Amino acid sequence: DTGDPDLEGRCRPLQPGRSAHCVVQESALSSPPHRRVPAPQVRGEATSKAPGVRVGARGGGGRRARMQWMKQQAEMNSGVTEAESQHVEDLYEKIGKDTFLQLSQKFYDRVYEDEQWFKDIFAGKPKDMAIRNQSEFFMQRMGGPTLYTDRKGGQTLISRHKTWRVDKPAAERWLWHMEEVIKTLDLDADVKERMMKFFKHTAYLLVAAKEVMNKKKEEHPPEVTPKGDDIILRGSSEARTPGRTSPEGRGIPMETEPSGST
């Protein structure tokens, strides 16, 4: 819920046949999850703060600037380019449903045994539902059936996270758990790398989107319903794998309240 239809239009549930990626830097992900890994500096970067929201402005530069800033932050903090994060659309076919279920089961087993501050992020949703939400999202994003949007509708992933803590320490802890789980799975190194590239870029894109949302609340308190396509679930049209196409999106009604974590 960034208040930016164009921005939100690039961040919603993924359709089967879409691509996405995320590069895993061992030094960052294998370090203790509570320690913040310094972000690499990007030459010519003007500011690390979310760009201001031009209240009342319609279309054009404001939305594009915020989207560009979000992408820049995601790339800077994850070490993964948008293009690199877009190559997961064939993974469901490669690893199958059972692997996604195993991944999410192990992930939430770790989450629910973690420190209280991190567990609190996932409070209010039964563990079995969190596992289902996450596994179905990953399956759909990585080329599987549309179970996630069939059941939950078309609210964007960014909007689903709007009431939760989404910041760098939380993203780093989430990624640390996910990498540790992936290490235990019997998967090819290439598959593990592609999955982690997607996870890293997505995590930091959500962090940047949250900063934009917080900035907007300061300048323009009334909420704006997000519209358009979800770039996280659907994949960026600008960084899509050449030669691949995805099925037409479905006309799914928006949800009005957050409903479980991925």
Buried (B, 14 or more C-beta within 10 A) or exposed (E): BBBBBBBBBBBBBBBBBBBBBBBBBEEBBEBEBEEEBEBEEEEEEEEBEBBBBBEEEEEEEBBEBBBEBBBBBBBBBBBBBBBBBBBBBBBBEBBEBEBBBBBBBBBBEBBEEBEEEBEEBBEEEEEEEBBBBBBBBBBBBBBBEBBBBEEBBBBBBBBBBBEBEBBBBBBBBBBBBBBBBBEEBEBEEEBBBBBBBBBBBBBBBBBBBBBBBBBBBEEBEEEBEBBBBBBBBBBBEEBBBEEBEBEEBEEBEEBEEBBBBB
